[in-house]
Amino acid sequence: MAISILRLPAVKTRVGLSRSAIYLAISRAEFPQPVHLGARAVGWLESEIEEWIRECVKHSRKLP
């Protein structure tokens, strides 16, 4: 399986949160940490974002 990295605009679209909400959740350890791609570039592993979404659905629906 290939590893995919999502940049911030794609992450915002997938999770429905603003930039500030994402970074606040990161600071609270409630959202996956970004991967540093360069001096001023970060991205997120697509697999970690998808898992975060699954966990949100699981908790919101009280699924086992």
N, C-alpha and C positions, 0 to 999 in steps of 0.2 A: 504494500500500500504506500503510495506516495504521500509525503507530508506536504500539506498546504498551509500557507501563511496568509492570513487575512489582514489587510490594512484597516485603519480606523473607520473609513466610510463604510466598508463592507460589514464590519462588526456592528456599527451603529444600526445599519439596516436590518441585520439578522436579529439583534436582541431588542430593538425598539427603544434604546436608551440614548440619551445625549452624551456628548463627550465628557462633560463634567460629572454626570451620573456614573459613567463607566469608571472614571478615575477615582471617584469617591468610593465606589464599591471595591476597587483594587486596594485602596488604602485601608479599608476595613477587612481585607482578606475575604471578600464575598464574591470576587470575580477573578478569573484567571489572570496571572501576571503576563505582561507582554514580553516578547522576545526582542532583544536589541539586534537590529539589522545593520546599524551603522551609527555614526556619530549623532545623527538627529532623526533616526528612523526606527520605528518599532512596528511590530505586527503581532498577531495572536495565532496560535495553532488552531486550525479549524476544528480539529478533534476536541480540543478543550472547550471551545465555544459551544459546539454541539452538545457536549456532556453537560455544560452549565445550563443550557436550554432544557435538556431532558430533566435535570434535577429541579428546575423551576416548575415545570409541569407536574412532576411527581409530587412536590410539596404542596402545590396549589390544589391538586386534586386528591390529596391524601392517598396516593397509590402505594401499594406495598413495595 
